[in-house]
Amino acid sequence: MIVAGVLLAGGLSRRMGGGDKSLRVLAGATILERVIARARSQVVALVLNANGDPARFEDYGLPVVADSIPDFAGPLAGVLAGLDWAAASVAGATHVASFATDAPFLPANLVARLADAVKDGRHDLACAASDGRSHPVFGLWPLALREDLRAALGAGMRKVDQWTARHRLAVVEFAARPYDPFFNANTPDDLSEGERVSRAADAARRTVPG
């Protein structure tokens, strides 16, 4: 299995007041910096899915691809953009892992655990969950389903859960203590909460043996 990664930053960030919420600063670094730091080592190559002028992300040194589906069609359109990019740019790629760019504490073993969930062939794709809630934008998507996803989007499908329900989905549970690794910053108030989570995450790393 050869896994590329796509960072999903194609939304409108309405609850954050507009702009790119991934570029908001949290505990001294942008949220996007934190996501890249956690995602990069988990995949063979990484692309950023964002709409509008890509120059605003030039400092991050990643290729940027826009949705091929118009009118901000949601995370499924970003997943498709990542699949298309991997098919064209990453030799031998079999899967794409997707990462939300508003979740700065995502697990360092996310891709490994999602890959383990599908390697026996009983599932087509996988997504993460924590504290009893699924997080379908943190998923592992096979290139083999790329055209199926394109057709679904072309027919007007927008909800991630609606499309994944058509396939054999594995849901992988992650511990939500001492903090939920899928905490996401959607509003200005969430940034304050994120500072607290950052301290908890730092404390948890310091207690890991070795």
C-alpha positions, 0 to 999 in steps of 0.5 A: 500500500502506497499512501499519499495525503491530502490536506482539506482546506477548501471550505469557506470557514463561515463559523470562523468569520471567513478567511482561512481558519487553517492560517489562524495562530494557535499556541505560537504556530498556525493550525496548518503548520501543526497539521502538516507537522503531524501528517507529513511523516505518515504519507509518501507525499502531501498536497494541499486542497484549497480554492482561490489564490494558492499564493497565500499558502506558498510559505508551506512548500506544498503543491496546491490543488483546487476542487474540480467540482464547482461551488465549494462542494465540500470535503468529498470534492477535496478528497477527489482532488487529492485522488486525482493529484495522487493518480497523476503525481505519485508513482504507484499510489494506491490510497490517499489519506485525508486530513482536516486542516482545522484539527491540529492534534491529529494522531501520529499513527492515524494512517497506520491504523487506518491502513491496518483496518483495510489491509485484510481486504474486507473493507474498501475504506476507513475513517477515524472515530473518537468518543463515539463520534466518527470523523469521516474527513480523516479517512483512507480512500482507495484510488480504485474508487476515484471514478465512483466518487467523481460520478457521485459528486457529478450527480449532486452527492455532497455528504461524506457519510452518504457516499461511504455508506455505499462501500465497505467502511471500517471505523477506527476508534481513537482514545479521546483522553487525556484530550481528543486528537480530533479537536477542531477549531471552527470558531474563535472561541475554539482557539481559546479551547485549543490553547488548553488542549495544546497544553494537555497534548504537550503534557501527554508527550512528556509522560511518554516513556523513552 
